[in-house]
Amino acid sequence: DDPSVIRDMLTEHEITASDRRVKFVTLKAYEKAGGTVRRDLFSDGEDGVFIDDVPLLESLVAKKLEKAASAVRKEGWKWVDIRPAFNRDDYAECGRRFPELVPLSADEQAEMDRLLAEAEVLAAIEDLDADQEARLDAINERVDELNDRDSVYTPETLAIAGAVVTLGNDGKAALHCGYVRPEDVPPKPRGGKAASGDGTEAAAPRDIHSAALTESLTAHRSAALSAALLEHPSAALAITVHVLALQVFYNSGDESALQIIAKPASFRHVEGSLAAAFIDKAREHWSKRVPGEPEELFGWCLKQDADTLRGLLAFCVAQTVNAVKLKHDRADCDRLTNADELAATLKLDMAAWFTPTAENYFGGISKAAIIEALREIKGNAAPAWSGMKKSELATIAEREARGAGWLPPLLRAPAETRMTVDA
């Protein structure tokens, strides 16, 4: 047998100095704490340094994360969790609150109100002349300047929400804030009672309708709402954005009458990727714009222009995409077929989003598969490859794939486009 293959098998589950836990505490700190290492004379760099005392490493990680969490607790969160790795699914039952823009001063708010009122008047003009267009551009620019301010978590959010301190893929402490556990969600005002003139609660009037009649009447009203929406596409756009954003930003959908379900997909396995960073940046952008409380979202949506609603709609819809093939999925299942159609529609080029590395791809395939990938990338095979270790080949493949546009077969575009759309 090839000695390199045997060595790879023996060290497959060991921790090297390139592990994010080691980078977090640093190899120097680990050794200073009494930790020992083994070095592979046939490997260069961090991959050839193996950690002997894993429990010590884990304790150092926990200690450093606790130190980071202590600083976060001083910010006033209701609770702070410490997790070795962050998984959004662990907090799927939680709602989410986001930082809000620092309030404008009285003068700035007055200026904002004047600008928005003027912009609304200009927007109603069908054909703007050059001066009017220039004025509208100037208004939009100034509104953007006023909106470009810091965001903070309000005291009300800090009182009910928590933060998660975890270890990121880059080997640094990462912070995920604003999660609200179900038991900490503030109760809504009790229905059925209204305040009387003297400030006391007056009893609600007795319902004169039977349950069957109530169902019949509200069925008519529901149908009428549906019919009315057909004549008001702008309102339909606003409330569609509303119900999707409720689920994406607040983990709530009961407040909407629409039977539209938006289940945000998990981004497990892609943390730290270019696509994940792009999505996180978009989430941060929209989190600053939507109101802090779900009850305020509907009114906010109705006040937005079509471009804002379309942008938020695109973000919310994008959060629901699930093109992950699981072990039990057939390659031709409807969901994955639709994902292929969506990719073709969007002309998705995975080379712009994914570069195979030893960590995210080559280290997970066989030595023979790495050699075949190298053959595709370079156009020929080097005789020395067969005598190398898998880890060495993975490093070479990572270097050769960089900038070559080569993709694993699973990420390549289908040979035939399933769906075409007008440009």
Protein Blocks (a to p, Z undefined) as FASTA:
>chain_A
ZZklmmmmmmmmpccfkbmklmmnopklmmmnopacdddfkbgcjklpccfblmlmmmmm
mmmmmmmmmmmmmnopabdcddfbdcfklmmmpccdddddddddfklmmmmmmmmmmmmm
mmmpmbacfklmmmmmmmmmmmmmmmmccddddfklmmmmccdddddfkopacddehiac
fklpccdddehiacdfkopacdddddfbdfklmmmmmmmmmmmmmmmmmmmmmlmmmmmm
mmmmmmmmnopaklpmbdcdcddddfehigoiaklmmmmmmmmmmmmmpcfbfklmmmmm
mmpcfklmmmmmmmmmmmmpccbdcfklcfkbmklmmmmmmmmmnopafklmoccdfklm
mmmpcfklmmmmmmmmnopacfklmmpcfklmmmmmmmmmnonlpacfklpccfbdfbdc
dZZ
